[in-house]
Amino acid sequence: MELTFANKNLWKEIKEIYIEAFPKSERKPFFIIKHSVKIGKAQIITAIENDILQGFAIIIPYKNMIMLDYLAISDKTRSHGIGSKIMSKLYKQFSDKKIVLLIEHIDDNAENNQQRIARRKFYIKNGFRSSHIFINGVSGNMEILNNGENISYQEYIKLQQYALGKLLFKLSKITLVESPLPKS
């Protein structure tokens, strides 16, 4: 498998996996992702095997942090270690940075709670831990995970403001919520 930065020939395939992997409430309009890559704010790392896109990670570097905005693996190749290989590449390439991501809060009443639990286990297995920061916004209730040094709520907000831009950040309605988990 080859891990490399995406080229524009893959946009259609990236979009298909993106739509398949994330609920509509968690997706940014795809043209915004393309624009962010075009202006150099975001980067896409792709996993390709036998000339077939297996998955990708969209990252946004900012100061001493990297936001893992999206990690998506094709449903045809999910559970074959591709996500872990992408994570390993990110750790090596950005070993001097904090890597930060959002996941859906575990919620026994959510239709996709088992999927949420599986995602959280994946990231914990791959070196992330809870920042003990929980937010609410238009994407729902989310937990912030990171590796490396802990991230503060203020750092996270600055990272999101940079990643989204002023307008989308305002529309995201991000607010801090009380931690539903005990600190460990």
C-alpha positions in Angstrom: 0.0 0.0 0.0 1.2 3.5 -0.9 0.6 6.4 1.4 1.0 9.7 -0.3 -0.5 13.2 -0.6 -3.7 13.2 -2.8 -3.7 14.6 -6.2 -6.7 16.2 -8.0 -7.3 13.0 -10.0 -8.7 11.4 -6.9 -11.3 14.0 -5.9 -14.3 11.9 -7.2 -13.2 8.8 -5.3 -12.3 10.8 -2.1 -15.8 12.4 -2.2 -17.5 9.0 -2.6 -15.7 7.5 0.4 -16.3 10.7 2.4 -20.0 10.6 1.8 -20.2 6.9 2.6 -18.1 7.2 5.8 -19.7 10.2 7.6 -23.2 11.1 8.5 -24.5 14.3 6.8 -24.5 16.2 10.1 -20.7 15.7 10.4 -19.7 16.6 6.8 -18.6 19.9 5.6 -19.7 20.8 2.1 -17.1 19.1 -0.1 -16.2 22.2 -2.0 -14.9 23.7 1.3 -12.5 20.8 1.7 -11.3 21.1 -1.9 -10.8 24.9 -1.4 -8.9 24.3 1.9 -6.6 21.9 0.1 -6.2 24.2 -2.9 -5.1 27.2 -0.7 -2.8 25.0 1.4 -4.8 25.1 4.7 -5.6 21.3 4.5 -3.8 18.3 3.2 -5.1 14.9 2.2 -3.1 11.7 2.7 -4.3 8.8 0.6 -3.9 5.1 1.0 -3.7 3.4 -2.5 -3.3 -0.2 -3.3 -3.4 -1.7 -6.8 -4.4 1.7 -8.1 -7.5 1.7 -5.9 -8.1 4.4 -3.2 -8.5 2.5 0.1 -8.9 5.5 2.3 -7.7 8.9 3.3 -7.0 11.4 6.1 -7.7 15.1 5.9 -5.4 17.0 8.1 -5.1 20.7 9.0 -1.8 21.8 10.4 -1.9 24.8 12.8 0.9 26.0 15.0 2.0 23.1 17.2 -1.1 21.0 16.3 -2.5 18.9 13.5 -6.3 18.5 13.3 -7.3 15.1 12.0 -10.4 16.5 10.4 -11.5 13.3 8.7 -10.2 9.7 8.5 -12.2 7.6 6.2 -11.7 4.1 4.9 -13.7 2.6 2.0 -16.4 0.2 3.3 -14.9 -2.4 0.9 -11.6 -2.4 2.8 -12.5 -1.4 6.3 -11.1 -3.5 9.2 -7.9 -4.4 7.3 -5.5 -2.1 9.2 -5.5 0.7 6.6 -6.6 3.3 9.2 -3.8 2.3 11.6 -1.3 2.5 8.8 -2.4 6.0 8.0 -2.3 6.9 11.7 1.3 5.5 11.9 2.4 7.7 8.9 0.8 10.8 10.6 2.7 10.1 13.9 6.0 9.7 12.1 5.5 12.7 9.8 4.2 15.0 12.6 6.0 13.6 15.7 6.7 17.1 17.0 3.0 18.1 16.9 -0.2 17.4 19.0 -2.7 15.5 16.8 -6.3 16.4 17.7 -9.6 15.0 16.5 -13.3 15.0 17.4 -15.4 11.9 17.8 -19.1 11.5 18.5 -19.8 11.2 22.2 -20.7 7.7 23.3 -24.5 7.7 23.8 -26.5 4.6 24.6 -29.6 6.1 23.0 -27.8 6.9 19.6 -28.7 4.7 16.7 -25.0 4.3 15.8 -23.7 3.9 19.4 -21.9 0.6 18.5 -20.2 2.4 15.7 -19.2 5.3 18.0 -17.8 2.8 20.5 -15.8 1.1 17.7 -14.4 4.4 16.5 -13.3 5.4 20.0 -11.6 2.1 20.6 -9.8 2.4 17.2 -8.4 5.8 18.2 -7.5 4.7 21.7 -5.7 1.6 20.3 -3.8 4.0 18.0 -2.4 6.2 20.7 -5.1 8.8 21.4 -6.6 9.6 24.7 -9.5 11.8 25.9 -8.6 15.4 26.5 -11.6 15.5 28.8 -13.0 18.3 26.7 -16.5 17.8 25.4 -18.3 20.1 23.0 -21.7 20.5 21.5 -22.5 22.1 18.1 -24.4 21.5 14.9 -22.5 18.2 14.5 -23.9 17.0 17.9 -22.2 16.1 21.1 -18.5 15.4 20.5 -15.4 14.4 22.5 -12.0 15.8 21.7 -9.2 13.2 21.6 -5.5 13.9 21.2 -2.1 12.4 21.4 1.1 14.1 22.6 0.6 16.8 25.2 -2.8 17.6 26.4 -4.7 20.3 24.5 -6.7 23.0 26.3 -10.2 24.1 25.4 -8.8 27.5 24.4 -6.2 25.8 22.1 -8.9 23.7 20.6 -11.2 26.7 19.9 -8.3 28.5 18.2 -7.6 25.4 16.1 -11.3 25.1 15.1 -11.5 28.9 14.3 -8.5 28.5 12.0 -9.8 25.2 10.4 -13.3 26.5 9.8 -12.8 30.1 9.2 -14.9 32.9 10.9 -18.2 32.2 9.2 -18.3 28.4 9.5 -17.0 28.6 13.0 -19.8 30.9 14.0 -22.3 28.6 12.2 -20.9 25.5 14.0 -22.2 26.9 17.3 -19.5 25.1 19.3 -19.9 25.3 23.1 -18.1 23.6 25.9 -20.2 21.0 27.8 -19.7 19.4 31.2 -17.7 16.1 30.9 -20.0 13.1 31.0 -16.9 10.8 31.7 -14.9 10.6 34.9 -11.3 11.8 34.4 -8.9 8.9 34.3 
